Amino acid sequence: MNSSAAIAVLFMLAGQVQLPAPQKSASLSGPMHATPSEDPSELMLLDVMYQHLRLDSAAPAFQNPDGHRFLPLRQLAIALGFRLRVYPARKFATGFLTAPSDKFEFDGVEGFYRRKGVITKFDHHLCYERDGELFVESSLLERAAGLHFTWRLTRLEIDVESDIPLVVKQQWIERHQLIIGEKPRLKTSEMGVIKIPYKAWSAPAVNVQAYSTADTTNNADQRTSQLALDGVGDILFMTGHYRLTTDAAKRPTALLSVGRQDIHSNLGGPLHASQFAVGDLSLPPVSLLAKSRVGLGATISNFPIAGTDSSGGDQIEGKATPGSIVELYRGDLILSEVLTNNDGVYAFSNIPLESGPNDLKIVIVGPEGEIRQEERTLYGDASGPAKNKSRYRATVGKVGKTLLGSNSLQGTAEFDREELIGEYQYGISPISWLSATYSATRGTDGSSQFAGLGFHSWGGGMLWHLQSMAAMGGGIAYSVGASKKIGGAMVSLERTRAGKGFDPTVLPEIGVDANAVTRLRVDGVTGHRDRQVSYGIGIDKLDGSNAATLVRGRISGKISSIFVSDTTTTRLTGGPFDGAGLLQFRKQIGHSVGRLEVGYGMGINRALQTGLASLDHKISTDYTFRYGMDYDATRAQTFGPVGTLYRSFGPVSVGLNAGSGENGGLKFSLLLSTGIGSDDSLRHLALAPPGSSDMGSIGVRVFLDKNLSGKYDSGDELLPNIGLLVSEHPTAARTNAKGAAVLDHLQPNHEVMIAVNDETFDNPNWVAEQLGVIAVPRPGRKVSYDFGVLETAEVEGHPDPIKDMSLYPGLTAELVDAKGKVIDTSIVDLTGTYVFSRVHPGVYMIRLTALQGVKVGERPIKITPGELVKSFDIQLVPTKTP
């Protein structure tokens, strides 16, 4: 949820939440107030504005029943550029406001403030400490700081004016540009790099799903159980992927693959590979030759790693139940997996697309075990190599085999087939590239060799391609097509044909019982972001022994406040009309969600095939209950009740389902899902949310480096409640009481920048020892990193003697480090004062320069952490007046 939405929600809730307010003295209008724990007050979250610049979002303000408003002194001072050090527990603040000469001291215990040497008394009840912040009554703060507030409560804003123009320094402007997305990118060359070394073995992070059913019907199997374990960890100095599954007959299948990935393509020395893997693999699809398939083999390539390169910048967003696992597939190949956030939002970005239309499936596995599927179509553009660059991929495998001898494809033409496939692409222009393919196969159906050439180009808003494949024993297959964007829709027309020597079951573009297909596709999205409607229609004309025309249609989106989705498939042949579809409705009803699903048929099929009407009701934070009725025309008892009770125990999810069995009676099922993570030694096992094994995580520890060693050691202080930044954006993660936090669910194989969020520092003089670090998370691995924080110092002084500042126009103080580098500059103001804030501890020289950089004085200084150096005067060397 963005900040403005959060402010609006909290403001609406403010009238319902009664919060304590400070005690009020008899000097205020109205009756004496009670103690802070008894006095109700209203919370207001405001944007702080100054000269049309939003300086702060969601600054908390409290208003008591008598209308007195209280503002957070430290947060407001940071926003306005005041250099104040605030001690909330002592109700004390000191520093300066608009300039070093604008000295300010505030004492809420004794009830006085001092500004520019003038002391003013006030009622000490007009300020109080709350949640680690010092709140000051707004009219008192106006008088003390020379400010004027204009309250716009209908817009949740407070506009600040000042008797003296505020010096809102560049660093504050940059901070606010970050809020509106205009912050200049950090210089990655100045950042450290977190290297994640491969180990001979590391304890894998594991996803666990256990499923069990029981049927009360005597004629049915009484109990069935299934188990799935997915794990990722290091093995033999590579990343190992483990999978153990059991079927309904409790027969186990074990899969294992190992490999490496490098987004910088530095694998294999001169090969400059980006990825390689051996073991049980999902072998990559090949145009006009093979679709995705499972086999025992090896592959190496310098193709971009899935999800890290997409020239179109395509993104898919959606909503589902919070805590759902959302998977993105192209065919049977999974492209990415994410978890919905607390608002139920998920997003896939940098989707790897092939040339032309890409039919993608979104599979949503809800926390209570429900599975929902949606379809999207994205069009790939010139996703080939850049001009004069090349890509290659070599794959060898045995389809239908696994490392432990499984033969799930036994009895099919694909079983035990050996494959050797090489692919090569070369960019001939910024928008065009050539492709070449060679394949040799040997299996139960004999041996074959294939060679292919292709040309692809994207220009003038149109993508077109020509791909051919020749069988060495005779026969040719080809595919030619074009895609063009028209308005908000993409229109695609493609013709694919296979000659003798090609098995239609192998050619993925055509399918079974056909030797050619002509395909027309129209896909698009219309409407605003919150009311988008996705649609598509496809017509496939199949030629062959069983000629037919397939018509597919889909539409999904919100109509009013109801989400509607409909998918249909119709087969037109010389015989009877045949079609089927699924219509879904979903609507939020208070704290519940109502669902209606209808599976229907057309022509020779039964009109009503399946049906479901249910209501999801959240009983409490951890409990969700679903109840309703379903219909299945294939069951003996077509109508039956359904119910699900879902319970969340933090990272553990348990769902209990009840429904009708195949032959009447009741069928119960139990679903358990969780994740397991540990350190590399298996000494610290811990539960983790499902899906964690597929993502990366980084453990962060933040400490106050008191001895300036650059690392955490004896005497340093661990810092709680420190926020973190990921790729320059604030996160919800904050350090715990031991100064530690975990950034999990980081997209693997993507560079991320991690830094501490200095806006969450309790002490305004604290600074991070380094700008940040760059990491490339790996799935299933957690690494740790320590961020040091320094307590800086402040130095102020005067050129001495001061007789006539006009003799030194442009007089500037420079802070110079031991290497002679100018760290900071301060222009001497009209009162003859210079100041350096947030100075790192160390040895420096403070140098005074006049116009044209003429040195007129200098003095060495040694600065210690947290030191406040006053009256550090520097003897001036007389110089000629200009």
N, C-alpha and C positions, 0 to 999 in steps of 0.2 A: 504494500500500500504506500502511495507516495505521501509526502509530508502534508500537502494541502488536504488530501482526503482524511488523513489521520486527525488533523486539526478540526475538520468539520465534524467528524464522528465524536471526538472527545468534547467538543463544544456543545453538541446536542445532549451528550450525557451529563454535562456539567450541572444542569438544572436538577438532575436526579441524584447526584452524588453530593452528600454533605461532607465537607472537609473542615477540619479545625482551623481556627484563625487565632491571631495573637491577642493577648490581653490589651484592652483599651483603657486609657487613663480617664480621670474625671475631666481633664482639660478638653477632651473632644466633645463635640456636640452629642447630645443624647445621653442615655443612662450609662452607668459604669458597666463594662463588659465582663464576662466571666473569664476563667483561665483558658489558655489556648486549647486544651483538650476538650473544653465544653462549648466553645464558641463556634457555631457553624459559619463557613465561608464558602464562596463560590470560586471554582477554578476556571480561569480563562486562559486559553492558549493563543498568543498573539504573534503576528508578524511585526517586527520592528523596522520602521521605514525612516530613511533620512535622505532628503532631496531625491525622492523617487527611486532610491536604491534600497532594496530589501536587504537589511543587514543581518537579520536573524529570523528563523522560522520557529514557531512553537515556543516562544518565550513564555514561561508560566507566570500568571498574575493571579492574585487572590483578591476578592472583594468581600468585605464583611457586610452584615445586614444593614449597617449605617451608611454604606456606600463608599467607605474608604478602601482605596486600592493599594496593593503592595506589589512591588516589582523586585526581581532578583538582581541585586547589585552587581555581583560578579559577572553574570551572563550579559547584563546590559553594558557593563564596562568593556567587556571583550568586544561586543558588537560595535560600540562607539569609538573604539581605539584608545580608551583610557588605559593608562599604565598603573593599574591599581592591584595591590596584593591584598586579598580579602581573607580574613580569618573568621568564618561563620560562627564557630563555637564561642569565640571571644567577642563577637559582634564588633569587629574592628577591621578597618581598612586604611591603607596608607599608600601614597604614591603621588602621581600627578595626573591632571586631566588633559587639557588641550595642548600643553607645552610643558617643558621641564620647570619653567618658572611658576606654573600653575599648581603649586603644592596643595595637596589635599590630605586631610586626616579625618577619619570618622570613628567615633567612639560611642557605640550604642549602649554600653553599660553605664558610663558616666553621663551620657546624654548631651554630647556636644560634637560639633564638627569644626575643623579649622581649615580655612582656605586662604592662601596667600597671607598667612600670619594672623588673620582675623578669626576670633573664636565666637561661635554662635551656639547658644544653648537650645535644646529641644527636649521634648518628653521622651524618655527612654523606652516607653511602651510602643513607640512608633516604628520599631524594628524588631525582628525576631529571626531566630535560626530555624530552618526547616529543610529536611532532606539534604543536608550538606550545603545549603545556600543561605545567604543573608538577605532577607526580604526587608525592604524599606518602603515606608508609606510614600506614595507617589508625589504628593505636594511637598513633603519634606525633601525628597530627592531633587525636585525641581529647584527649590530654593538653594540647596547645598551645592548643586553642580551647575547652576545657571542654565537649566534646561526648561523647555516648554513642551508639554505633551498634548497631542490632539488624539482623543480616543475615538476610534471608529469600530464600535463593537459589532455593528451589523456586517462589517467586512473583516472582523477579527484582526484589526490593525491598530498600531499605535504609532503616530507620526511624531518624530522628535525634531525640535528646533533648539538652537543654542544661542546664548548671548554672544558667544565667541564662535566663529566657524570651526566645526570639528575637523580635526586632522584624521580623516579616515584613510589610513595608510594603504599602500598598494597590496600588502599581504591580506588585508581584510577584503579588498575588492576582489582579489583572486579567489578568496574563499567563497564569496557569494556567487562568483561566476561558476564555481563548481556546482552550486545548487541548480543553476539554470543550464548546466551542460556546456559552459564555454571555457572551463578551466584549461589552460595550456597543459599539454601532456608532460608528465614528468620525464626528465632525462634518464633513460634507462642505462646510459653509460655510467652514471654515477651510482648505480645500485649494485648491491652484492648479488650473488647468484647462489641459490640453494641447489646443491647437487644431491641427487638421490641415488646413492650407489647400489648396484645390484649385489645380492648376497648369494652364497651357495645354497642357502635355504632360509626362508622366513615364514613365520606362522601366517597362513592365509586368512584374509577376511572372508567370511562365509555368509551367504544368504541361505536361509532354511525355510522350506515350505513342506508342511506335513498335511495330508488330506486323508480323511477316513469317512466311510459311509456305512450306514446300516439300513437295511430294508426290511420292513415288517411283513412283506409279501412272502408267502411260503415258497412260491415257485421261483423266486429270485435269489441270487447270491446274497447271503445274509450280511456279509461284511467284506469290504474291500478297503485297502489302504495303499497310499502312494507317498513317496518321499522324494524330494528334490533338494540337493545340496549343490550350490554354486560357490566356488571359491577362487580367489586370486591372491597370489603371493609369489615370492621369488623362489626359483629352483634352478640350480646349475648356472647361476649368474644370469638368468633370464627371467622374464615374467611367466609364471605358470598359471594356466587356467584349468580349473578342475570342475568336473560335473559328475554327480552321481544321482541317478534316478532309478526308481522302481515303477513297474507298470502294475496294473490291477492284479496280475498274477504273482506279484512280488518278485518278478525277475529283474535283477539289477543290470543297469548299463552304466559303465564308467568311461568317461572321456577325459583326456589330458592333452594339452598342447602347451608348448613353450616357445618363446620368441622375444623379440625386442622391437620397439618403435622409437623413432627419433624424428621430431618435426623438422630438424635442420638437415636431414639426409646425410648423416655422417657415419652410417653403418657400413661395414664391409670394405673400408679403405677406398680403393679406386672405384668400387661399385657405387659409392654414394647412395646407398639404399636408405629408404625411410622406414622400412619394416621387413622383417622376415619371421617366419614361424614354421614349426614342425610339429607333427602329431595329429590329433583329431581336429580337422579344420572344416570351416565352411568355405569350400573352394569358390573362388570368384567367378561370376558369370562371364560368358564370352558371347558377344554379338553373333547371331546366326549359328551358334554352335552348342552352347550349354547354358543352362540356368544355374542358379545357386544350388549346390549339392554338398552333402556331407561325405567326407572320406578321410582316409589316412594319407598324409602327404606332407609336402613342404612347399613354401612359396616365398619369393623374395621380390621386392619391387622398390621403385622410387616414386610410385604414385603418392599423391597427398594422402595422409592418414585420414580415415573417415571422420568427417566432422570438423576438419581443420582448414578446409579450403572450399570455398564456394564463390565463384566470381559474381554470381547473381545476388549474393547476400540474402538468400531466401530465409524466411523464418515462419514457423508455425506456432501459433499461440492458442490456448484454449483453457477451459476450466473443468475441473472434476472435483470429487470429494477430497478435502485436505488429507494428505498422507497417502494418496494413491500412487502406484507405480505406473508410469506412462512410457510405453515402448513405441519406437518408430521403426517400421519395417518397409523395405522394398522387396516385394515377393516374400520369400522366407528368410531373407537376410536382415538381421537387426542392425539398424544404423546408429541408434542412440537410445539411451534410457535416462529418464529424469524422474524426480519426485515432485509432486505438487507442493507448493508452499502452504503456509497457514491460511491463506486466502483461497486455496484451491486452484491457483494459477500455475500453468506449466508452459514452457516455451522451448522449442528446438530452434537453434540457429546454426549457421554455417553447415547446412545440410549438403552432403556430397551428392550431386546430381549427375546423371548420365545425360548424354545429348538427347534432346527431344522430350516427350512426355514421360514423367516418372509417376507411376501409380504407387502411392504410399498408404500404408495402413497404420493407424494409431490405435494401439491396444491399451486400454485403461483397466488396470487391475485394482479395484477398490479395496480399501482397508478391511472390509468385511468379506472379501473373496469374490465379489461380483466382477464380471468381465464385460466390458463394453468396447465395441470396435467402431471406429470412424474411418472414412477414406478421404484422402486429399490427392490432388494431382498438381505437381509442380513441373515446370519445364526447364530443362537444363540448357544453358547457353554455351558459349565457347569455353567449355570446361577442359579443353585440351591444354597441352603445353604452350608456353609463350613462344614467340618467334625465335627460331634457331635453338630452341631447347627441346629436350627429348625426355620421354618416359618409357620405362620398360617394366615388364612383370613376367616372371617365369614360375610355372606351377607344375609340380609332379605329384600324382596322387593315385590312390586306389579307392574308387568309389564303392561304398557299401561296407568297407572295412574300418575297424577302429584299432587302436593300439592294443587293446585287450581282447581282440578277436570277435567283437560283435558283428553280426551279419543281418542287420535289420532289413536289408534290401534283398535278401535271398529269395530266389524265385523270379526276380525281375530282370529285365534286359540290362539294367544298370549295375546289377550285382557283380562285384569283383572285376569291374572294368578298370584298366590301367590307363592313365592319361598323362600326356606330356604336352603342355601348352605354353607357347611363348607369345608375348604381345609387345608391340613397339609403337610409339606415337612420336611424331616430329612436327613442330610448329613451323609453318611456312610463311605465316603472316600473323599480325596481332589477332586476327579473327578466324584463321583457318589452320587446319592441321591434317596430316596424313596418318593413316594407321595401317599396320600390317600384323597378321596373325598366322601362326603355324601351330598345328596340332597333330599328334599321333595318338591313337587309341587302340587298345587291344582288350577284348573281353569275350564273353560267351557267344556273342553274335559276330565274332571275327575281328579283323584288324582294319583300320582305316587311317588315312592321312588327309589333312585338309590344309589349305593355304588361302589367305584372304587379304584383300586390300580395301581401303576405304578412304573417303574424303568427306570432311566436315567443315562447315563454314557458317558464321553468324554475321550478318550485316544487313543494314537497312531495315532493322526490326524483324528480319526473317532468319530462321535457322533451317538449313537444309543439309541433307547428308546422302551419301551413296556408299553402301557397304556391300561387298561381294565376298563369297566364299566358294572355293572349288574343291571338290573331292578328287584325290589323285586317281581313283579308279574310274572317274567319269561322273559328270553331274555338277551342277552349279546352283547356288542359292544367292539371292540378292535382296536388298532392301533399299528402297529409295523413298524419301519423304521430305516434307517441308512443314514448318510451323511458323505462324505469324500471329503477332499480338494485334487484335482489333478491339479498340476501346478497352474495356476491362476484362476481355476474354481472350483466351489463346485458342486458335484454331489450328488443327493438325491433320494432315492427310498423308497416309503412308501406304505403300504397296510392298508386300513381301511375298516371295515365291521360292519354292524349293524344287529342284529337279531330281532326277534319279541319283541314287547314291546318298540321299539324305533321309534319315529316319525322322518322320514328323514328331515322334516323341522326344527327339533330341532338340529340334529347332524350337527355341522358346517363344519366338515371335508368332508362331502359327498355332501349335497345339496338335491335338490328336484328330485323326480322321480328316485331314485337310492337307493340301499341298500349296495353298496360296491364301492370302488374306488381304483384303483392302479395308483399311481402317480410317474412319473419320471421327475426330474427337473435338469437342468444344468444352472448355473448362474455364471457369472464372469465379471471381468474388465481387460482390457488389454491396453497397451500403457503407455506413460509417463503422468505425472500429467496434463500437459496442453493439451494433446492430448489423453485423456483417452476415451476408447470406452466401454460402458457397454452393456452386452448382456444377453439374457436368452431364454430358450426354455422349455416348459412344455408339457407333454403328460399325460392326464387323461383318464383312461379307466373306464367308468361307467358301472356297472352291475345292472340290475333291470328291471322294467317293460318297460322302455324306454332306452335300452342300447345304448351307444354312446361312441365315443372317441373324446375328445376335444384336440386340438393342439393350443398352445399359443406361440407366439414368440415376442421378443422385441429386439431392438437395438437402441442405442443412442450414440452420440459422435460427434466429429469434424472430418470432412473429408476436408482436406486443410483448408480453412478458413470458411467453411460452417458447421453449426450445423445441424445434421440430426437425426431424430427420427422416428421410425416406430414400431407400435404395431399391431399385427394381432391375430384374434381368428377364428378358423375353427372348425366346428362341423361335424364329420364324422359319419353317421348312415347308415341304410339300404336304406334310401331315397336319395333325391337329395343332391348334394354337397352344402354346405352352409358355408360362411365365410365373414368376414368384417375386415377392418383395417383402420388405420389413419397414414398418412405419412406427416411429417412436415420438413420444411427447414427454416433456419434462418441465415441471413448473415448481418454483419456490413458493411454498405456502407457509408463511410465518417462519418458524424454525424447522419446518419439515419440507421434504421434497416429494412431490407426487410424480409417479411414472405410469405411462401407459404404452405398451408395446403390442403391436399386432403383426403377426406374420401371415401373409395372404398369398393366395395363388390365383392364377388366371388361366382360362382355357380349360385344359383337361385336369388341372390341379384343383383340389378342394379350395373353396374361396377363403375359409378361415382355417389356418393351419396351426398357428400358435397364438397365444395371447397372455398378457401379464398386466395386471393393475395392482400397484403397490404404493405404499406411503412410507418414506423414511423419516423417522422421528428421532430427534436427539434427546434422550432422556436426561443426560447430564454431560459433563465434559468428556467422560470416558466411555459412555454407553450410547449406542445407537440401536434402534429397534426398527425392523422392517416387517410389514405385514401386508397381506393382500391375497389375491386369487390368481391362479394361472390356468391356462387351457392348452392342451396338447392333443391333436387329433389322432396321434398314433397310440395313445394310451388306452387301456381298457376303461379306466375312469378318467374321462377327458378333463373334467373340472376338478380342481383341488386347491387347498389352501397352501400358502407359502409364508414363511416367517424366517427372519434372521435376527439374531441377537449378536451384536458386535461389541467387544470389550477391548479397550486399549490399555496396556500396562506399560506406558512409556514406549520403548522400542518393540514391545511384543504385541502382536495383534492376534486376537482369537475371534473366530466367527462360528456360530452354531446356526446351521440352516435346517429347515424342515419343509418338506413338500410332498407331492404325490409320487408314488412309485410307478414303475412301468406298467404293472398289472394291478393297480389299485393299492390300497394300503398307504402307509407313510414311508417316506425315505428321509433319513437324517444324515447330515454330513457335518464334519468338524474340520475347520481350516485353521492352521497355526502358521504364522509367518513372523520371522524376525531375522536379525543379522547377528553375527558374532565377530568381534574384533579383538585383537590382542597386540601386545608388543612382540618383538621378534623372538623372545625367549619363551612365549606361552605362559609367562608367570602372571600376567595381568589380563585375564580374559574378561570381556565386558560385552554386554548386549548392545547392538547398534540397530538403527532403523533398517528395514529391508531395502535392498538396493545399494547399500553402502559399499559392498565389495567392488562394484563397477565404477566407483568414483574415487577421487583422490582426497586426501585430507592432510592438513598441516597443523601440528600443535604449536602454539605460540606461548611464550612466557615473557612477561614484561617486568623489568626490575629497575630500580634506581641505582645507578652505578656510582656509589659513594666514593670508592677509591680510584675511580677513573681507569680501571684496568681493561675496559672494553669487553669483559665477560662476567658472568654471574659467579661470585665467590663469597667467601666469608665476609660478613659485614654489610653486604648489599641488601636492599629492601625490595621484596616482591610487591608489586603494585596491583591492587584490586580495582575492578570496575573501569578498566581502560578499554576503550573501543578500538576497533580495527578497521582498516580500509582494504578493500580488494579491488585492484585495478582502478584505484582512485575514487571508489564509491564506498560510502559508509555501509557497514553491515550491522546486524543486530547482535553479533557476537561481542561479548565483553569478558574481560578476565575475571576469574573467581577470586575467592579469598586468598588463594595461593598464587595469584598473579598469572594463572594459566587459562587458556581458552583454546578451543578446537575449531578450525575452519574446515567443515566437512562438506561433502557433496560438491567438490570442485571438479569442473569438467577436465577429464584426463587429457593429456597431450595438447594442452593449451597453455601458453605462457600467461601467468597471472602475476600482477604486482601486489605485494603485501606490505603494509606499513601500519604503524600505530596512528590513531586518530588524535592529533594533539588538541582537538576541541574538547576531548573528554578528560584532559588533565585537571587534577584538583588544584595544582599550583601553576599560576600563569608563567612562572619562570622556568618551568620544565620544558625541555626540548628533546626530541629523539636524537640518538647518537648518529643515526644514519637515515638517509632519505627513505629507504625501503629495500626490499629484496625482490628478485625475480625467481619464480619457481615454475617448473613444468610438472604438475602432479601426475603420478602414475596410479592406475586403478589398484585398489587393495593395499596400498602402501601409505603409511603415515610417517611423516618426518617431523622433527621438532626444530624450533629455532628460537633463540633468545633475542629480544629487542632491549637494548639498554636505553635508559633515559638519564639525561644530565640535568642537574639543577644549575641554571645559568646565573650570572651576576649582572649587576647594573653599576655603571660608572657615570658620575656627573662631575663637572668642574667648570672652571672659568679660565679664560686667558688672563694672565696677570702681568703687569698691572692693567686695569681698564681705565682709560682716561677719556678716549674719544673713539667710539666704534667706527666712526666715519673714516678713520685712518686705516681701517682694515676691512674694506668692502669685500664681501664674498668669503669671509673668514670661515674656514671649514676644519673640523677635527676628523682625522682619519685613524681608524684602528688597524694597526699593521701587525701581522703575526711574525713568528720567528724566522720565516722564510722570506719576509719582505712583501708578502701579499696583503693588499688592502682588503680587510674583512668587512668593514662597515664604515660609513661616513655619517657625520652629524653637522649640519649647518648651525653655526653659533647664532642664537636668536638675538633679538634687540636688547635683551637684558644681559647679554654677554655670557650665556650658559650653553654648554653642549651636554649631550647625554647619549650613552650607548646602553641599550637594553638587550637582554637575552644573550649575554656574552658568554661563550664557552670558557670554562676554566683553562688557564694557561698563562704563558708569558707573552706580553705584547709591548708594542711601542705606540703611544698616542702622539700623533704628529699634527701640528697646526699648519695649514697652508692658506695663503692668500690667493688672489687671482692669478691665473696662469700657473698654478701649482707651486708657487714660491713658498718654500718652507720658512716659517717664522717662529718655530719652537717645537720641541718634542720632549717626551719624558717616558721612561720605561715603567711598566707596571706588571705585577704578578697577581692574577685573579684566582680566587678559590671559589668552590661551589657555593651558591646562595649568598655571596658577599654583596653588600650594598655600600659602594665606595662613594662618599660624598666629598665635595670640595677638593677634588683632585685637580688643583690649579697648575697651569703650565706657564712658565716664564716666557713672555713674548720677546722676540728679537726685533727691534725696530726696523722698519723698512720704509722705503720712500712711498709717499702718496702717489697715486696714479696721476 
